[in-house]
Amino acid sequence: MSRNVRLVLFDAMHTLVRPAAPVGETYGTAFTRHGLGLFNSTQVENAFKLSIDRVKQNQPLLREADTTQWWQLVIRMTAVESGADSSRVAKVIPKLYEELVTAFRDRNAYEVYDDVKSTLKALKELNLRLGVVTNSDSRIRSVLQDVQIADYLDPIVVSQEEGIEKPDTGIWTRALERAGVDAASTLHVGDSEERDFNGALRAGLHALLLRRDNQEGLTTDEVSDLYGVVRWVKSA
């Protein structure tokens, strides 16, 4: 292979795994159960994404061993952005947090995309090492175990544990050190243009941008599914 790829790193959430039920649906149901009103799941989903981005701007790293306050802030902002009364949210946030965290700790809360296991197996058969670099808290390790793909992946580099997150190039440096592979021999695959694609390129890696919702107009650096990763590696 002209690119001499020896290691393929993946983002985790929305690249390998996703919530089994839409986040907006799970959050909206919990908000209603706690007396905050009726909610449109799409609106809640958008509010969740907005809240995550806002919280990360002020508290970009999940450094704490206990992330309770971080997630309570995300949940509170999501509820208010969805139309809930802020004073009512404040009264129920402890119980709301416990319900939602419990829901997403369930071993059935996440699922892999249909192309994941066959892709990981195909890449392993090409004698490639596989790993994960993810902006997540430590729960992602149990998620990867629950969906039965953790055994394919080493290293697994988690931003909360590292105190650093994509697109900071340092997080890839740590992954490469643990794998014993150089940047020029490594490919990173993820769904965020800035955090995954641009960040990996700045770190000196090859990079592919995963665009699962876009089947047309892809560039040579974009794939619509993980099968495209296998094709890219084989053509390297």
C-alpha positions in Angstrom: 0.0 0.0 0.0 1.5 3.3 -1.0 0.1 5.1 2.1 1.4 2.2 4.3 -1.6 2.4 6.6 -1.1 0.3 9.7 -3.6 1.8 12.2 -7.2 2.9 11.7 -8.7 5.1 14.4 -12.4 5.8 14.7 -14.6 8.3 16.4 -17.1 6.5 18.5 -20.5 8.2 18.8 -22.3 8.5 15.4 -19.5 6.8 13.7 -19.5 3.3 15.3 -22.4 3.6 17.8 -25.6 5.6 18.3 -28.4 5.7 20.8 -30.9 2.9 20.1 -33.7 5.4 20.5 -33.4 9.0 19.4 -32.0 11.3 22.2 -34.9 13.7 21.6 -37.4 11.0 22.2 -35.8 9.7 25.4 -35.3 13.2 26.8 -38.7 14.5 25.8 -40.5 11.5 27.4 -38.5 12.1 30.6 -39.3 15.8 30.6 -43.0 15.0 30.3 -42.9 12.4 33.0 -41.5 15.0 35.4 -44.2 17.5 34.7 -42.4 19.9 32.4 -44.9 19.7 29.5 -45.3 18.0 26.1 -42.4 18.2 23.7 -41.6 17.6 20.1 -38.8 15.0 19.9 -37.1 16.8 16.9 -37.1 20.1 18.8 -35.6 18.4 21.9 -33.0 16.7 19.8 -31.9 20.0 18.3 -31.9 21.6 21.8 -29.7 18.8 23.1 -27.1 19.3 20.3 -27.1 23.1 20.9 -26.8 22.6 24.7 -23.9 20.1 24.3 -22.0 22.6 22.1 -22.7 25.5 24.5 -21.6 23.6 27.6 -18.4 22.4 25.8 -17.5 26.0 25.0 -17.5 27.0 28.6 -16.4 23.6 30.0 -14.7 21.9 27.1 -13.1 19.0 28.9 -14.9 16.3 30.9 -12.0 16.1 33.3 -13.9 15.3 36.5 -14.2 11.8 37.7 -17.8 12.7 38.6 -19.5 14.3 35.6 -22.8 14.8 37.4 -22.8 18.6 37.3 -21.7 18.7 33.7 -24.6 16.5 32.6 -27.1 18.2 34.8 -26.2 21.5 33.1 -26.7 19.8 29.6 -30.0 18.4 30.7 -31.2 21.7 32.2 -30.3 23.7 29.1 -31.9 21.1 26.8 -35.2 21.3 28.8 -35.2 25.1 28.8 -34.3 25.3 25.1 -37.1 22.9 24.4 -39.6 25.3 26.0 -39.7 24.1 29.7 -40.0 26.7 32.5 -36.5 27.1 34.0 -37.8 27.3 37.6 -39.7 24.0 37.2 -36.7 22.4 35.6 -34.5 23.4 38.6 -36.8 21.7 41.0 -36.7 18.3 39.2 -33.2 18.3 37.8 -31.7 15.8 40.3 -34.4 13.2 39.6 -34.4 14.0 35.9 -30.7 13.5 35.8 -30.9 10.1 37.6 -33.6 8.9 35.2 -31.7 9.9 32.1 -28.3 8.7 33.2 -29.9 5.3 34.2 -31.5 5.1 30.8 -28.3 5.6 29.0 -26.4 3.2 31.2 -28.6 0.4 30.2 -26.7 -2.2 28.1 -29.5 -1.9 25.4 -29.3 1.9 25.2 -26.9 1.9 22.3 -26.4 0.0 19.0 -23.8 -0.3 16.3 -24.5 0.8 12.8 -25.1 -2.1 10.4 -21.7 -1.7 8.7 -19.6 -1.6 11.8 -18.8 -5.2 12.7 -18.2 -6.4 9.2 -16.0 -3.4 8.6 -13.9 -4.0 11.7 -13.6 -7.7 10.8 -12.5 -6.8 7.2 -9.9 -4.4 8.4 -8.6 -6.9 10.9 -8.2 -9.4 8.1 -6.0 -6.9 6.4 -3.7 -7.1 9.5 -4.5 -3.5 10.5 -4.6 -2.3 14.1 -7.9 -0.6 15.1 -8.6 2.0 17.8 -10.9 4.7 19.0 -10.3 8.4 19.7 -13.4 9.9 21.2 -14.7 13.0 22.9 -16.7 11.2 25.5 -16.8 10.4 29.2 -15.6 7.0 30.5 -18.9 5.4 30.0 -18.0 4.9 26.3 -15.9 2.0 27.3 -18.8 0.0 28.7 -20.9 1.0 25.6 -18.3 -0.5 23.3 -18.3 -3.6 25.5 -22.1 -3.8 25.5 -22.3 -3.6 21.7 -19.5 -6.2 21.4 -16.9 -4.3 19.5 -14.4 -3.4 22.3 -12.2 -6.5 21.5 -11.5 -5.1 18.1 -10.2 -1.8 19.4 -6.9 -1.0 21.1 -6.1 1.8 22.0 -9.3 3.4 23.2 -8.5 7.0 24.0 -11.2 8.9 25.8 -11.2 12.7 26.2 -12.5 12.7 29.8 -9.6 10.4 30.9 -7.0 12.4 29.0 -8.1 15.9 29.9 -7.8 16.8 26.2 -10.2 16.4 23.3 -10.5 16.6 19.5 -9.5 18.7 17.6 -6.5 19.2 19.8 -3.8 17.2 18.0 -2.4 16.0 21.4 -5.1 13.4 21.8 -4.0 11.7 18.6 -0.4 11.9 19.7 -1.3 9.9 22.8 -3.2 7.3 20.7 -0.2 6.9 18.3 2.2 6.5 21.3 0.1 3.8 22.8 -0.2 2.0 19.4 3.4 2.4 18.6 2.5 3.7 15.1 3.5 6.9 13.4 1.0 9.5 12.1 1.9 8.9 8.4 0.8 5.3 8.8 -2.5 6.1 10.5 -6.0 6.9 9.2 -8.7 8.5 11.3 -12.4 8.3 10.5 -15.2 10.4 12.0 -18.3 12.4 11.4 -17.2 15.8 12.4 -15.4 18.0 9.8 -13.6 20.1 12.4 -13.1 17.7 15.4 -12.3 14.5 13.3 -11.3 15.4 9.8 -9.4 18.7 10.2 -8.0 17.8 13.6 -6.6 14.5 12.3 -5.0 16.2 9.3 -3.4 18.8 11.5 -2.0 15.9 13.6 -0.4 14.5 10.4 -2.8 11.6 10.0 -4.7 10.5 6.9 -8.4 11.3 7.4 -11.8 10.4 6.1 -15.0 12.3 6.8 -18.0 10.1 7.4 -21.2 11.5 6.0 -23.8 8.9 6.6 -26.7 11.1 5.5 -25.1 12.1 2.2 -24.8 9.5 -0.6 -24.0 12.0 -3.4 -21.4 14.6 -4.2 -18.8 13.0 -2.0 -15.1 14.0 -2.3 -12.3 11.5 -2.3 -11.8 12.3 1.4 -15.5 11.5 2.3 -17.4 8.2 2.7 -21.1 7.6 3.1 -20.5 4.4 5.2 -17.7 2.4 6.8 -17.5 0.1 3.8 -15.9 3.1 2.1 -13.1 2.9 4.7 -12.3 -0.7 3.6 -12.3 0.4 -0.1 -10.0 3.4 0.7 -7.5 1.2 2.6 -7.5 -1.4 -0.2 -6.8 1.3 -2.8 -4.0 2.9 -0.8 
